Amino acid sequence: MMNAAAERLAALDSLPAAELCGLAMETLESLVVVLNQETTLLRAGRAKEAGQLTADKTRLAQDYMGYARSVQRQSARLRAEAPALVEALLGGHDRLATQMAENLRVIATARSVTEELLTDVAKAMSAKARPKTYGANGELAGQPPQAASGVSINRAL
């Protein structure tokens, strides 16, 4: 007896060539659109709105990977039954790769800018908290209060 995942894979793999390629292409195109929307929003500095696309992007990416793996497993059959659709799918995959590379570049830039801003804010807060008077030994008196010690940055994101 097959488990549910194996049954889903078998069902995908047994789809007619045109249907499997069509599902893969439709999902791929939807993923490209969402990636483009996210990239555009991030470039405009609208990170909160871009973040709202994460669930759709994740779902579409997972769906596309499932279809792409099925296309790979069935490549000989699909090339024999629907060579033009397979070629179109390969072209779409290239567009997806290009859009993903651009998306990742913009995400990295947004992350870097955010880190720089937070670092600058932390430095400014720390500078304001420093004492501005000198002690008897000619050095700045006292230490800044702990509450103004800076901002923590999570670089794992």
Sequence and secondary structure as in RCSB ss.txt:
>XXXX:A:sequence
MMNAAAERLAALDSLPAAELCGLAMETLESLVVVLNQETTLLRAGRAKEAGQLTADKTRLAQDYMGYARSVQRQS
ARLRAEAPALVEALLGGHDRLATQMAENLRVIATARSVTEELLTDVAKAMSAKARPKTYGANGELAGQPPQAASG
VSINRAL
>XXXX:A:secstr
   HHHHHHHHHHTS HHHHHHHHHHHHHHHHHHHHHHHHHHHTT HHHHHTTHHHHHHHHHHHHHHHHHHHHTH
HHHHHH HHHHHHHHHHHHHHHHHHHHHHHHHHHHHHHHHHHHHHHHHHHHHHHS  SB TTSSB S   GGGS 
    TT 
